[in-house]
Amino acid sequence: MFLALVAVGQTGASYDKKDEVIEARGVAAADLRAPNAQIARVKAERSARDRAEKKIAAALKVLGLTEVTPTVLEAATTSDVRYGSDGSVELKLQLSTKGLDLKR
């Protein structure tokens, strides 16, 4: 199990075996061509979530989930969001692994 947790850490995500939760952070810069920070934030938030989902998907593969579907990733919830004054976004996604068929 220790090797699996080390490998999960290399994906950029973290896995809490006790609570059965995977967490990953996503960060995205604002679009410089956007007319204001609020509009830039929409794209940045989408990009940050996409980056965090990729980290979670990689962690799930390391833990032995054979197929990571978009439905699985859509179940991830946002637990922390930080908005920059320039429109940049940093967020943390959490995904419960309860009910998933993990091999490790």
Phi and psi in radians as a Rosetta constraint file:
Dihedral C 1 N 2 CA 2 C 2 CIRCULARHARMONIC -1.042 0.35
Dihedral N 2 CA 2 C 2 N 3 CIRCULARHARMONIC -0.717 0.35
Dihedral C 2 N 3 CA 3 C 3 CIRCULARHARMONIC -1.104 0.35
Dihedral N 3 CA 3 C 3 N 4 CIRCULARHARMONIC -0.649 0.35
Dihedral C 3 N 4 CA 4 C 4 CIRCULARHARMONIC -1.124 0.35
Dihedral N 4 CA 4 C 4 N 5 CIRCULARHARMONIC -0.721 0.35
Dihedral C 4 N 5 CA 5 C 5 CIRCULARHARMONIC -1.188 0.35
Dihedral N 5 CA 5 C 5 N 6 CIRCULARHARMONIC -0.638 0.35
Dihedral C 5 N 6 CA 6 C 6 CIRCULARHARMONIC -1.121 0.35
Dihedral N 6 CA 6 C 6 N 7 CIRCULARHARMONIC -0.770 0.35
Dihedral C 6 N 7 CA 7 C 7 CIRCULARHARMONIC -1.125 0.35
Dihedral N 7 CA 7 C 7 N 8 CIRCULARHARMONIC -0.653 0.35
Dihedral C 7 N 8 CA 8 C 8 CIRCULARHARMONIC -1.100 0.35
Dihedral N 8 CA 8 C 8 N 9 CIRCULARHARMONIC -0.714 0.35
Dihedral C 8 N 9 CA 9 C 9 CIRCULARHARMONIC -1.058 0.35
Dihedral N 9 CA 9 C 9 N 10 CIRCULARHARMONIC -0.525 0.35
Dihedral C 9 N 10 CA 10 C 10 CIRCULARHARMONIC -1.298 0.35
Dihedral N 10 CA 10 C 10 N 11 CIRCULARHARMONIC -0.228 0.35
Dihedral C 10 N 11 CA 11 C 11 CIRCULARHARMONIC -1.458 0.35
Dihedral N 11 CA 11 C 11 N 12 CIRCULARHARMONIC -0.227 0.35
Dihedral C 11 N 12 CA 12 C 12 CIRCULARHARMONIC 1.684 0.35
Dihedral N 12 CA 12 C 12 N 13 CIRCULARHARMONIC 0.001 0.35
Dihedral C 12 N 13 CA 13 C 13 CIRCULARHARMONIC -1.900 0.35
Dihedral N 13 CA 13 C 13 N 14 CIRCULARHARMONIC 2.948 0.35
Dihedral C 13 N 14 CA 14 C 14 CIRCULARHARMONIC -2.242 0.35
Dihedral N 14 CA 14 C 14 N 15 CIRCULARHARMONIC 2.582 0.35
Dihedral C 14 N 15 CA 15 C 15 CIRCULARHARMONIC -2.170 0.35
Dihedral N 15 CA 15 C 15 N 16 CIRCULARHARMONIC 2.170 0.35
Dihedral C 15 N 16 CA 16 C 16 CIRCULARHARMONIC -1.797 0.35
Dihedral N 16 CA 16 C 16 N 17 CIRCULARHARMONIC 1.772 0.35
Dihedral C 16 N 17 CA 17 C 17 CIRCULARHARMONIC -1.120 0.35
Dihedral N 17 CA 17 C 17 N 18 CIRCULARHARMONIC -0.670 0.35
Dihedral C 17 N 18 CA 18 C 18 CIRCULARHARMONIC -1.081 0.35
Dihedral N 18 CA 18 C 18 N 19 CIRCULARHARMONIC -0.848 0.35
Dihedral C 18 N 19 CA 19 C 19 CIRCULARHARMONIC -1.548 0.35
Dihedral N 19 CA 19 C 19 N 20 CIRCULARHARMONIC -0.131 0.35
Dihedral C 19 N 20 CA 20 C 20 CIRCULARHARMONIC 0.988 0.35
Dihedral N 20 CA 20 C 20 N 21 CIRCULARHARMONIC 0.984 0.35
Dihedral C 20 N 21 CA 21 C 21 CIRCULARHARMONIC -2.368 0.35
Dihedral N 21 CA 21 C 21 N 22 CIRCULARHARMONIC 2.359 0.35
Dihedral C 21 N 22 CA 22 C 22 CIRCULARHARMONIC -1.855 0.35
Dihedral N 22 CA 22 C 22 N 23 CIRCULARHARMONIC 2.357 0.35
Dihedral C 22 N 23 CA 23 C 23 CIRCULARHARMONIC -2.164 0.35
Dihedral N 23 CA 23 C 23 N 24 CIRCULARHARMONIC 2.537 0.35
Dihedral C 23 N 24 CA 24 C 24 CIRCULARHARMONIC -2.611 0.35
Dihedral N 24 CA 24 C 24 N 25 CIRCULARHARMONIC 2.535 0.35
Dihedral C 24 N 25 CA 25 C 25 CIRCULARHARMONIC -1.753 0.35
Dihedral N 25 CA 25 C 25 N 26 CIRCULARHARMONIC 2.554 0.35
Dihedral C 25 N 26 CA 26 C 26 CIRCULARHARMONIC -2.296 0.35
Dihedral N 26 CA 26 C 26 N 27 CIRCULARHARMONIC 2.412 0.35
Dihedral C 26 N 27 CA 27 C 27 CIRCULARHARMONIC -2.315 0.35
Dihedral N 27 CA 27 C 27 N 28 CIRCULARHARMONIC 2.420 0.35
Dihedral C 27 N 28 CA 28 C 28 CIRCULARHARMONIC -2.530 0.35
Dihedral N 28 CA 28 C 28 N 29 CIRCULARHARMONIC 2.470 0.35
Dihedral C 28 N 29 CA 29 C 29 CIRCULARHARMONIC -1.442 0.35
Dihedral N 29 CA 29 C 29 N 30 CIRCULARHARMONIC 2.781 0.35
Dihedral C 29 N 30 CA 30 C 30 CIRCULARHARMONIC -1.298 0.35
Dihedral N 30 CA 30 C 30 N 31 CIRCULARHARMONIC 2.674 0.35
Dihedral C 30 N 31 CA 31 C 31 CIRCULARHARMONIC -1.340 0.35
Dihedral N 31 CA 31 C 31 N 32 CIRCULARHARMONIC 2.091 0.35
Dihedral C 31 N 32 CA 32 C 32 CIRCULARHARMONIC -1.190 0.35
Dihedral N 32 CA 32 C 32 N 33 CIRCULARHARMONIC -0.363 0.35
Dihedral C 32 N 33 CA 33 C 33 CIRCULARHARMONIC -1.558 0.35
Dihedral N 33 CA 33 C 33 N 34 CIRCULARHARMONIC -0.064 0.35
Dihedral C 33 N 34 CA 34 C 34 CIRCULARHARMONIC -1.212 0.35
Dihedral N 34 CA 34 C 34 N 35 CIRCULARHARMONIC 2.546 0.35
Dihedral C 34 N 35 CA 35 C 35 CIRCULARHARMONIC -1.181 0.35
Dihedral N 35 CA 35 C 35 N 36 CIRCULARHARMONIC -0.463 0.35
Dihedral C 35 N 36 CA 36 C 36 CIRCULARHARMONIC -2.699 0.35
Dihedral N 36 CA 36 C 36 N 37 CIRCULARHARMONIC 3.007 0.35
Dihedral C 36 N 37 CA 37 C 37 CIRCULARHARMONIC -1.147 0.35
Dihedral N 37 CA 37 C 37 N 38 CIRCULARHARMONIC -0.590 0.35
Dihedral C 37 N 38 CA 38 C 38 CIRCULARHARMONIC -1.124 0.35
Dihedral N 38 CA 38 C 38 N 39 CIRCULARHARMONIC -0.697 0.35
Dihedral C 38 N 39 CA 39 C 39 CIRCULARHARMONIC -1.273 0.35
Dihedral N 39 CA 39 C 39 N 40 CIRCULARHARMONIC -0.686 0.35
Dihedral C 39 N 40 CA 40 C 40 CIRCULARHARMONIC -1.110 0.35
Dihedral N 40 CA 40 C 40 N 41 CIRCULARHARMONIC -0.572 0.35
Dihedral C 40 N 41 CA 41 C 41 CIRCULARHARMONIC -1.131 0.35
Dihedral N 41 CA 41 C 41 N 42 CIRCULARHARMONIC -0.570 0.35
Dihedral C 41 N 42 CA 42 C 42 CIRCULARHARMONIC -1.072 0.35
Dihedral N 42 CA 42 C 42 N 43 CIRCULARHARMONIC -0.878 0.35
Dihedral C 42 N 43 CA 43 C 43 CIRCULARHARMONIC -1.193 0.35
Dihedral N 43 CA 43 C 43 N 44 CIRCULARHARMONIC -0.680 0.35
Dihedral C 43 N 44 CA 44 C 44 CIRCULARHARMONIC -1.113 0.35
Dihedral N 44 CA 44 C 44 N 45 CIRCULARHARMONIC -0.701 0.35
Dihedral C 44 N 45 CA 45 C 45 CIRCULARHARMONIC -1.154 0.35
Dihedral N 45 CA 45 C 45 N 46 CIRCULARHARMONIC -0.710 0.35
Dihedral C 45 N 46 CA 46 C 46 CIRCULARHARMONIC -1.096 0.35
Dihedral N 46 CA 46 C 46 N 47 CIRCULARHARMONIC -0.757 0.35
Dihedral C 46 N 47 CA 47 C 47 CIRCULARHARMONIC -1.165 0.35
Dihedral N 47 CA 47 C 47 N 48 CIRCULARHARMONIC -0.701 0.35
Dihedral C 47 N 48 CA 48 C 48 CIRCULARHARMONIC -1.126 0.35
Dihedral N 48 CA 48 C 48 N 49 CIRCULARHARMONIC -0.727 0.35
Dihedral C 48 N 49 CA 49 C 49 CIRCULARHARMONIC -1.134 0.35
Dihedral N 49 CA 49 C 49 N 50 CIRCULARHARMONIC -0.710 0.35
Dihedral C 49 N 50 CA 50 C 50 CIRCULARHARMONIC -1.069 0.35
Dihedral N 50 CA 50 C 50 N 51 CIRCULARHARMONIC -0.743 0.35
Dihedral C 50 N 51 CA 51 C 51 CIRCULARHARMONIC -1.131 0.35
Dihedral N 51 CA 51 C 51 N 52 CIRCULARHARMONIC -0.730 0.35
Dihedral C 51 N 52 CA 52 C 52 CIRCULARHARMONIC -1.161 0.35
Dihedral N 52 CA 52 C 52 N 53 CIRCULARHARMONIC -0.677 0.35
Dihedral C 52 N 53 CA 53 C 53 CIRCULARHARMONIC -1.106 0.35
Dihedral N 53 CA 53 C 53 N 54 CIRCULARHARMONIC -0.656 0.35
Dihedral C 53 N 54 CA 54 C 54 CIRCULARHARMONIC -1.115 0.35
Dihedral N 54 CA 54 C 54 N 55 CIRCULARHARMONIC -0.680 0.35
Dihedral C 54 N 55 CA 55 C 55 CIRCULARHARMONIC -1.147 0.35
Dihedral N 55 CA 55 C 55 N 56 CIRCULARHARMONIC -0.726 0.35
Dihedral C 55 N 56 CA 56 C 56 CIRCULARHARMONIC -1.148 0.35
Dihedral N 56 CA 56 C 56 N 57 CIRCULARHARMONIC -0.727 0.35
Dihedral C 56 N 57 CA 57 C 57 CIRCULARHARMONIC -1.067 0.35
Dihedral N 57 CA 57 C 57 N 58 CIRCULARHARMONIC -0.728 0.35
Dihedral C 57 N 58 CA 58 C 58 CIRCULARHARMONIC -1.128 0.35
Dihedral N 58 CA 58 C 58 N 59 CIRCULARHARMONIC -0.694 0.35
Dihedral C 58 N 59 CA 59 C 59 CIRCULARHARMONIC -1.147 0.35
Dihedral N 59 CA 59 C 59 N 60 CIRCULARHARMONIC -0.693 0.35
Dihedral C 59 N 60 CA 60 C 60 CIRCULARHARMONIC -1.111 0.35
Dihedral N 60 CA 60 C 60 N 61 CIRCULARHARMONIC -0.665 0.35
Dihedral C 60 N 61 CA 61 C 61 CIRCULARHARMONIC -1.145 0.35
Dihedral N 61 CA 61 C 61 N 62 CIRCULARHARMONIC -0.698 0.35
Dihedral C 61 N 62 CA 62 C 62 CIRCULARHARMONIC -1.108 0.35
Dihedral N 62 CA 62 C 62 N 63 CIRCULARHARMONIC -0.646 0.35
Dihedral C 62 N 63 CA 63 C 63 CIRCULARHARMONIC -1.368 0.35
Dihedral N 63 CA 63 C 63 N 64 CIRCULARHARMONIC -0.037 0.35
Dihedral C 63 N 64 CA 64 C 64 CIRCULARHARMONIC 1.786 0.35
Dihedral N 64 CA 64 C 64 N 65 CIRCULARHARMONIC 0.144 0.35
Dihedral C 64 N 65 CA 65 C 65 CIRCULARHARMONIC -1.282 0.35
Dihedral N 65 CA 65 C 65 N 66 CIRCULARHARMONIC 2.114 0.35
Dihedral C 65 N 66 CA 66 C 66 CIRCULARHARMONIC -1.232 0.35
Dihedral N 66 CA 66 C 66 N 67 CIRCULARHARMONIC -0.663 0.35
Dihedral C 66 N 67 CA 67 C 67 CIRCULARHARMONIC -2.324 0.35
Dihedral N 67 CA 67 C 67 N 68 CIRCULARHARMONIC 2.073 0.35
Dihedral C 67 N 68 CA 68 C 68 CIRCULARHARMONIC -1.707 0.35
Dihedral N 68 CA 68 C 68 N 69 CIRCULARHARMONIC 1.880 0.35
Dihedral C 68 N 69 CA 69 C 69 CIRCULARHARMONIC -1.637 0.35
Dihedral N 69 CA 69 C 69 N 70 CIRCULARHARMONIC 2.766 0.35
Dihedral C 69 N 70 CA 70 C 70 CIRCULARHARMONIC -1.024 0.35
Dihedral N 70 CA 70 C 70 N 71 CIRCULARHARMONIC -0.529 0.35
Dihedral C 70 N 71 CA 71 C 71 CIRCULARHARMONIC -1.093 0.35
Dihedral N 71 CA 71 C 71 N 72 CIRCULARHARMONIC -0.691 0.35
Dihedral C 71 N 72 CA 72 C 72 CIRCULARHARMONIC -1.108 0.35
Dihedral N 72 CA 72 C 72 N 73 CIRCULARHARMONIC -0.786 0.35
Dihedral C 72 N 73 CA 73 C 73 CIRCULARHARMONIC -1.226 0.35
Dihedral N 73 CA 73 C 73 N 74 CIRCULARHARMONIC -0.525 0.35
Dihedral C 73 N 74 CA 74 C 74 CIRCULARHARMONIC -1.163 0.35
Dihedral N 74 CA 74 C 74 N 75 CIRCULARHARMONIC -0.348 0.35
Dihedral C 74 N 75 CA 75 C 75 CIRCULARHARMONIC -1.327 0.35
Dihedral N 75 CA 75 C 75 N 76 CIRCULARHARMONIC -0.173 0.35
Dihedral C 75 N 76 CA 76 C 76 CIRCULARHARMONIC -1.186 0.35
Dihedral N 76 CA 76 C 76 N 77 CIRCULARHARMONIC 2.400 0.35
Dihedral C 76 N 77 CA 77 C 77 CIRCULARHARMONIC -1.926 0.35
Dihedral N 77 CA 77 C 77 N 78 CIRCULARHARMONIC 2.598 0.35
Dihedral C 77 N 78 CA 78 C 78 CIRCULARHARMONIC -1.472 0.35
Dihedral N 78 CA 78 C 78 N 79 CIRCULARHARMONIC 2.139 0.35
Dihedral C 78 N 79 CA 79 C 79 CIRCULARHARMONIC -1.844 0.35
Dihedral N 79 CA 79 C 79 N 80 CIRCULARHARMONIC -0.345 0.35
Dihedral C 79 N 80 CA 80 C 80 CIRCULARHARMONIC -2.684 0.35
Dihedral N 80 CA 80 C 80 N 81 CIRCULARHARMONIC 2.211 0.35
Dihedral C 80 N 81 CA 81 C 81 CIRCULARHARMONIC -2.250 0.35
Dihedral N 81 CA 81 C 81 N 82 CIRCULARHARMONIC 2.320 0.35
Dihedral C 81 N 82 CA 82 C 82 CIRCULARHARMONIC -2.176 0.35
Dihedral N 82 CA 82 C 82 N 83 CIRCULARHARMONIC 2.206 0.35
Dihedral C 82 N 83 CA 83 C 83 CIRCULARHARMONIC -1.830 0.35
Dihedral N 83 CA 83 C 83 N 84 CIRCULARHARMONIC 2.291 0.35
Dihedral C 83 N 84 CA 84 C 84 CIRCULARHARMONIC -1.508 0.35
Dihedral N 84 CA 84 C 84 N 85 CIRCULARHARMONIC 2.722 0.35
Dihedral C 84 N 85 CA 85 C 85 CIRCULARHARMONIC -1.161 0.35
Dihedral N 85 CA 85 C 85 N 86 CIRCULARHARMONIC -0.339 0.35
Dihedral C 85 N 86 CA 86 C 86 CIRCULARHARMONIC -1.598 0.35
Dihedral N 86 CA 86 C 86 N 87 CIRCULARHARMONIC 0.005 0.35
Dihedral C 86 N 87 CA 87 C 87 CIRCULARHARMONIC 1.784 0.35
Dihedral N 87 CA 87 C 87 N 88 CIRCULARHARMONIC -0.044 0.35
Dihedral C 87 N 88 CA 88 C 88 CIRCULARHARMONIC -1.273 0.35
Dihedral N 88 CA 88 C 88 N 89 CIRCULARHARMONIC 2.772 0.35
Dihedral C 88 N 89 CA 89 C 89 CIRCULARHARMONIC -2.395 0.35
Dihedral N 89 CA 89 C 89 N 90 CIRCULARHARMONIC 2.411 0.35
Dihedral C 89 N 90 CA 90 C 90 CIRCULARHARMONIC -2.222 0.35
Dihedral N 90 CA 90 C 90 N 91 CIRCULARHARMONIC 2.241 0.35
Dihedral C 90 N 91 CA 91 C 91 CIRCULARHARMONIC -2.437 0.35
Dihedral N 91 CA 91 C 91 N 92 CIRCULARHARMONIC 2.839 0.35
Dihedral C 91 N 92 CA 92 C 92 CIRCULARHARMONIC -2.162 0.35
Dihedral N 92 CA 92 C 92 N 93 CIRCULARHARMONIC 2.250 0.35
Dihedral C 92 N 93 CA 93 C 93 CIRCULARHARMONIC -1.833 0.35
Dihedral N 93 CA 93 C 93 N 94 CIRCULARHARMONIC 2.523 0.35
Dihedral C 93 N 94 CA 94 C 94 CIRCULARHARMONIC -2.190 0.35
Dihedral N 94 CA 94 C 94 N 95 CIRCULARHARMONIC 2.407 0.35
Dihedral C 94 N 95 CA 95 C 95 CIRCULARHARMONIC -2.289 0.35
Dihedral N 95 CA 95 C 95 N 96 CIRCULARHARMONIC 2.149 0.35
Dihedral C 95 N 96 CA 96 C 96 CIRCULARHARMONIC -1.327 0.35
Dihedral N 96 CA 96 C 96 N 97 CIRCULARHARMONIC 2.337 0.35
Dihedral C 96 N 97 CA 97 C 97 CIRCULARHARMONIC -1.709 0.35
Dihedral N 97 CA 97 C 97 N 98 CIRCULARHARMONIC 0.112 0.35
Dihedral C 97 N 98 CA 98 C 98 CIRCULARHARMONIC -1.127 0.35
Dihedral N 98 CA 98 C 98 N 99 CIRCULARHARMONIC 2.275 0.35
Dihedral C 98 N 99 CA 99 C 99 CIRCULARHARMONIC 1.565 0.35
Dihedral N 99 CA 99 C 99 N 100 CIRCULARHARMONIC -0.146 0.35
Dihedral C 99 N 100 CA 100 C 100 CIRCULARHARMONIC -1.576 0.35
Dihedral N 100 CA 100 C 100 N 101 CIRCULARHARMONIC 2.532 0.35
Dihedral C 100 N 101 CA 101 C 101 CIRCULARHARMONIC -1.549 0.35
Dihedral N 101 CA 101 C 101 N 102 CIRCULARHARMONIC 1.373 0.35
Dihedral C 101 N 102 CA 102 C 102 CIRCULARHARMONIC -1.504 0.35
Dihedral N 102 CA 102 C 102 N 103 CIRCULARHARMONIC 2.440 0.35
Dihedral C 102 N 103 CA 103 C 103 CIRCULARHARMONIC -1.518 0.35
Dihedral N 103 CA 103 C 103 N 104 CIRCULARHARMONIC -0.382 0.35
